Amino acid sequence: MALANTEIVHEGWLVKSPPTKRIWRAKWRRRWFVLKHSGELPGQYFLEYYTDRTCRKLKGKIDLDQCEQVDSGLTIESRKQRYAHMFDIRTPKRVYFLAADSESDMNSWVGCICHVCGLK
């Protein structure tokens, strides 16, 4: 089953929000995201994020088994920054806000995440 561990469904750059309580005070960070099979259980997927596309420094991981809902087409604006092409991933513990570079990029991410999570 070692081959399944390298099964990458989708990857690319996204800008990630900090945890909701600090959404305006902390920096939103550009991260390299990799949607892949866990390699452990059938149908288990993770969305991992790294500092860059070499994937050497794992910054975090979203367990998509915990995904309850995905919303797309969001926009958030502060005095310093405006993020369009946003979507969120809702889990019991946290809501992750992610911003893509384009609408087509956002739609591609949302489609892949919804597919592996079994959402419509």
C-alpha positions in Angstrom: 0.0 0.0 0.0 3.1 2.3 -0.1 2.1 3.6 -3.6 -1.2 5.0 -2.3 0.8 7.3 0.0 2.1 9.2 -3.0 -1.2 9.5 -4.7 -1.6 13.2 -5.2 -5.1 14.3 -6.2 -4.3 18.1 -6.6 -1.6 20.5 -5.6 -0.9 24.2 -5.9 -0.6 27.6 -4.2 -3.3 28.9 -1.8 -3.3 31.7 0.8 -4.5 30.4 4.2 -6.1 32.3 7.0 -4.9 32.1 10.5 -7.2 30.5 13.1 -10.5 32.4 13.2 -9.9 34.2 16.5 -6.9 35.9 15.0 -8.2 36.3 11.5 -7.5 40.0 11.3 -4.5 40.3 13.6 -2.3 37.5 12.2 -0.9 37.2 8.7 -2.5 35.2 6.0 0.2 33.0 4.5 0.8 31.7 1.0 1.3 28.0 1.3 1.9 25.1 -1.1 -1.1 22.7 -0.7 -1.2 19.0 -1.5 -4.4 17.0 -1.5 -3.5 13.4 -1.2 -4.6 9.9 -0.1 -3.5 9.1 3.5 -2.0 5.8 2.4 -3.5 4.2 5.5 -7.3 3.8 5.1 -9.2 3.6 1.9 -11.0 6.8 1.2 -9.0 8.8 3.8 -7.5 12.0 2.4 -5.5 14.9 3.9 -4.9 18.4 2.7 -1.3 19.1 3.7 0.4 22.5 3.5 4.0 23.4 3.2 6.1 26.6 3.1 7.1 25.9 -0.6 6.6 23.4 -3.4 9.6 21.3 -2.4 7.4 19.9 0.4 10.2 19.7 2.8 8.7 21.6 5.7 5.2 20.5 6.6 3.3 23.4 8.2 0.0 21.6 8.8 -2.5 19.1 7.8 -6.3 19.1 7.4 -8.0 15.7 7.9 -10.7 15.7 5.2 -12.5 12.9 7.1 -13.5 15.7 9.4 -14.8 17.9 6.6 -18.5 18.8 7.1 -19.0 21.5 4.5 -17.2 23.4 1.8 -18.3 26.9 0.7 -17.0 28.7 -2.3 -17.1 32.2 -3.9 -16.4 34.0 -0.7 -14.7 37.4 -0.4 -13.0 39.0 2.6 -11.7 42.5 2.8 -9.7 44.4 5.4 -7.9 47.7 5.3 -4.7 46.0 4.2 -5.8 43.1 2.1 -8.6 41.9 -0.1 -9.1 38.2 -0.9 -11.4 37.1 -3.7 -11.7 33.5 -5.0 -12.0 32.2 -1.5 -13.5 29.0 -0.2 -13.7 27.4 3.2 -13.4 24.0 4.7 -15.5 23.4 7.8 -14.4 20.8 10.4 -15.8 20.4 14.0 -12.6 22.1 15.3 -12.0 24.9 12.9 -13.0 26.7 9.7 -10.1 27.1 7.2 -10.4 30.0 4.9 -8.4 29.6 1.7 -7.9 32.0 -1.2 -6.9 30.9 -4.8 -5.3 33.0 -7.4 -8.2 32.7 -9.8 -11.8 31.6 -10.0 -10.9 28.6 -12.1 -8.3 27.6 -9.5 -10.8 28.0 -6.7 -13.4 25.9 -8.6 -10.8 23.2 -9.2 -9.8 23.0 -5.6 -13.4 23.0 -4.4 -14.3 20.2 -6.9 -11.4 18.0 -5.8 -12.1 18.5 -2.1 -15.8 17.9 -2.4 -15.1 14.8 -4.5 -12.8 13.2 -1.9 -15.1 14.2 0.9 -18.2 12.9 -0.8 -19.9 16.3 -0.8 -22.0 17.7 -3.7 
